Amino acid sequence: MLIFDAHLDLSMNALEWNRDLRWTVEEIRHSEAGLNDKPDRGNNTVSFDAMKKGKVGLCVATQIARYVKQGSELPGWHSPEQAWAQTQGQLAWYKEMERTGYLRSICDHKDLADHLDLLKDPDAEGPIGYILSLEGADSIVTLDHLDRAWEQGLRAIGPAHYGPGTYAHGTDSIGGIGHKGKGLLKKIEALGLILDATHLCDQSFWETMKVYNGPVWASHNNCRKYVDHNRQFSDQQVLELIERKAVIGIALDAWMMVPNWIRGVSTPLDMGVTLDQMINNIDHICQLAGNSDHVGIGTDLDGGFGNEQCPADLDTIADLQLVPLKLEQRGFSRSDIENIMYKNFISFLQRTWS
């Protein structure tokens, strides 16, 4: 079954992890044997080959570069200009992957329709379609830079990532959006960008919902019902997004799937982390909505973690094809499964770009 994955940090892996995603997962793992500069070395799960095997025909692919002020304990760039330059390098990588035929930029309704036509042929050997998103807006030096990003193909943006940011407060921080954040939201709305509510702390989330009236989704976010942490959405936040016709992508980072995960100590087998927790989150959102129209897949695979910190029954992204079977076993209908696996995010884009 076709899969739309709403969150993959492809360019970060290519440039910061030095992974050639044209290699197979196994080749990348072999190349990283003995390296320990990153926690997931040798445990990657994503490559173009694995995405094709898993029928991931469409994805939201990110640019990401955090700006941190002096004294911050978070990793990041020491100026917004450096962060902007990093995202420009990531953009250049995407363009090279387009040039070599591995990726295809999806920027508007026509691009989407043409790519969906291509995907109708299961034997077609075409590129993977991607919608460009910016995870955390700290690299937007001025609002004029957002105009430039739009012209370059940016179609979705999350105001914050981890910690306090220039425009909003993110995961593990407390604070609102302030004057700069309100200005950013106004510009996002004017350009018709999709706002990604992922990573907004509670205060910034609710302040954003008060002033923003444009399209919104959450590319990779799970439910606080299962892991009581500010990174997850409360039922009230989920209901707010449902009211706004949003779609929420369920992520596969183990610490977001089960409580009491200890990074570098816990293992998926020890903690019983499987794709069943993904199904739990999907089902909970469906129950809150009363339908299957507001939830999808947003794996975040290789988003700073590998198979040491994802479901034990997933070796590579190709194993996402197990999800439709698990949904069927839970009693989901064929139409509901199609909604979750790809139709909801595609329908969202069709509505937004019509």
N, C-alpha and C positions, 0 to 999 in steps of 0.2 A: 504494500500500500504506500502511496505517496506520503511523504512527510515534509512538513514545514517546520523547521527548527528556528525559533524566534530569537535565539541568542548564541552566537559562536564568535569567540575572539580570534578569528583566523589570522589577521595581520599581526596581532601581538605575538602569537606563536611563531609566525614566520620571522619576525624581526628581532624580538627580545629573547625567544627561546632558540632561534636559529634552526627552525624546522622547515625543511622543504616539503610542503604538503602535497607535492606531486609524487613523493615516495609513498610506499605503503606504510601502514602503522608499524609493521614488523621491522621494516628497514629503518624507520626513525628510531625505534626502540634500540635496535642494534647499534646505531650510531651514537647513542647516548650512554652506552654501557660504561660504567666507571665514573660518570660525571655526577657531581653532587651540588652544583651551584643553584639548582632549583629543586623544590621538594618533590616534584613529579617526574624527575628525569628517568627515562626508560619506561614510564607508565602511561604514555600518551594514548589517546583513544581516537583521535581524529586525523584523517587525511582525505584528500579528494577521492581516492579509491574506496575508502571505507564509507564515505558519504554516498557514493554511487551504489555500492553494494546494499546500503541501507535505504536506498530510494529517497534520500534527502535531496529533493530536487529544487527546493527553495529554502533560503535561510535569511535571517537578519544577521549581518556581519558587522563587527564593530571597529571603530577607532577608539582608542583609550589612552589617555595620558594625564595623570593627575599633577596638579600644581600644589606644592606644599610650602608653607611659610617656614622661615627659619625656626628651628626648635621642634618642629613636628616630628613625631616618631614614625609617621607613615612614610612609605617609600614614594618618591615622586620627583618631579622636576622643580627646580628652584625659581623658575619664572614662568608666567603664562606663555611668554614667547617661545621658550624652550618646549613647553607642552604642545603648543600649536605646531611647531616644527616637527615634533614626533608624529603627530597625527598626519602631517603632510607626507612624511615618509611612509606611513601605513597606507595612505591613499595611493601613493606611487606603486606600492606592491600590488594592491588590488587591480590597478590599471594594467600592470604587467601580466597578471593572471588572466585578465580579459584578453589582452593582446595574444597570449599563447593559447587561448581557447578553453581554459579551465573554468572561468567564471563569466557571468553575464550580469551587468548592472541593470537593476529593475528600478526605474525612477517614476514611472507614471502608468496610467491605465493601459495604454497601448503596449508598453514593454511587458506588463504583466500578462495581458491577453496573448501576446505572441509567444511568451515563454510557456504558458499553459497549453497552447496548441502543440508546442514541441513535446511537452511531457505526456501528451495523449498517446504517443507511440512509445510503448515500454522498451522497445529495442533501439530507440534513437540514441545516438552517441553525441549528446550535446553538452554544453556547459551547465554548471550549477548556477541557478539564479540567486542573486543576493541583493538585499535592500540595505543600504549603508546607514548605520546608526552610530551616534557618538555616546559612549558610556561615561557620564560625568562631563559637565560643561566647562570645567576650569580652563581648558585650552582655548576657549572663545575669549580672546584678548579684549575685543570690543564687539559691539553688536554688528558692526560692519563686517567683522570676521564671520559672523553667522550668515550674512548675505553671501559671502564668498563660498562658505561651506555648502550652502544650498545650490549654488551654481555648479559646484563640483559633484553634486549628486547626493548630498546628505538628505535623508528623508525622515529620520527619527532621532530624538535626543533625550537623554536623561539628565536633569539638572545637577544631580549629585552622584557620588560614588560612596566611598568610605570617608567618614570624618566630616569636619566642617569644610565647606567648599565656598567658592566665590559667590555662587548664586543660590545655594541652598545647603541645608545640612543633610548628610547622608547617614548610612549605617553606623551605629555605635557613637552617634553624636546627638546633641539636643539643641534645637534652635529653629528659627523660621527662615523665610525666604528674603525678607528685607527689600529695600528699594531696588537693588540690582537684580534680585530674583524676579520681582514683579516686571521689571523692564524686559528681562529675558523672556518671560512667559508671554508678554504682549507681542514680542517679535516672533516667537515660535508660532503663535496663533496667526499673525499677519502673513507669515510665509506659508502656512498650511503644513508645517512640520507635525509629525506625530510626537506627542509628549510621552516619554517612557517614565512611568511612576515608580519603577523599580529603584530600590536603594534610598528613597526619600524617608527620612525619619518621620515619626508620627506628626510632630508639629509642622514640619515643612510640607508633608503630604496634605494635611487639612487646610493649611494656608493656601497651598496651590489650588486645591479644589474650589476654594472660595472665589478665586480671581480668574481661573483659566476656563475657557469655554470651547476649546478646540478638541480635536481627536486625541484620545489617550489610550494607551495600552500598558501592560506590564510584561516586559519581555521574558523575565525569569524571576519568578517570585512564588514562594510556597505559603502555606497557611500556618498561622500562629497557633491554631488548634493543636497541631502536632509538635511543634517546636516553639516554645514560648520565648521568643527573642524578637527584638525590634526589626530585624532583617525580614521577618515574615509579616504577612498581612493579617490583621484582625478580621473577624467576620464583618465588622462595620465598614472597614476599608474595602473588603471584597464587594459588599453590597453597594457601596458608593460607585465602584468601578462598573459593576453590572448595570446600575442606573444610567451610566454614561455610555453604555454599549461597548465597553472595553472587552478585550480578550487578555487573559492572564496565562503566561507560559510557565509550566511547571519545570523546576530545575532539578539537577541530579547531583548536586554537591552534598555529600553524605551528612555534613553537620547541619544542613537545612532539612534533612529528612527524618532524623531521629534525635531525641534529646540526649544530652550528656556526652556528645562526641568530643573527644580530646584530640586536637590536631597533632599528628606525629606519633600518637600512641594508639588510638582506636583503629580498628580495622573493620572493613565491611562485613567480613565473616563473623568476627567477634560480636559486632553490634547488630547483626541480622539485617543489614541494609540490602534491600532488593528493590526491583522495580515495583513491587507491591506497594511500597510507600508512595511512589509516584501516583499509582492508581488511587490510593486513599485521598491524596490531595485533589486529584481530578474529580473524584466522586463528591468530595465535600463542596467544591465550588458548584458542581451541578446541582447538588441538593439545595444550596442557598439560592441559586438562580431559578430552580424549577425546570431547568432545561440544560442542554449540552452546548449552548451557543457562546459561552464566555470563557472557555478554557482551552488551552492547547499545549504545545510542547515548546519549552525554551530551555534546552538542556544545560547550557553553560559548560559543556564538556571541554576539557583542557583549558578552562578558565582559571589557571593557576593551580589546578589539581588534576590528577590522572586517575587510573583505576585503583590506586591505593585509597581513594576517597570518593568512590562512586559506587553504585549498586554492584553487589558481588556477582550478579547474573548478567552483567554487561562488561564485555571485554573491549569492544570498539563501538563506535557510533552505529555501525551496521546492525547491532543487536537491538536497536530501537524497534525493529520489526517484531520483537516479542510483545511490544505494548498492545497492538491490536488484539492479539490472542488473549492477553490478560484482561483487557476490557470486555471481550466477549465472554470470558469465564465469569466476570462479575455481573453479567446480564445486560450489558450495553447493546443496543441495537446496531445494525450495520450503519445506519445513517448517523447515529450518535458517534460511532467510532470514526467515521469519515470527518465529521465536524471537528473532533478533537485532534486528529492526526494532521489535518491540513486545511479543511474548509473554513474554519472560523477565522483564521488569520488572513486567508485569501479574501474572504467576504468583507472583512474589515478594510482591507486595502481597496477593494473595488468600491465600497461605499465612500471611502475617504477621497479617492482619486477620481471619482466619476464627474 
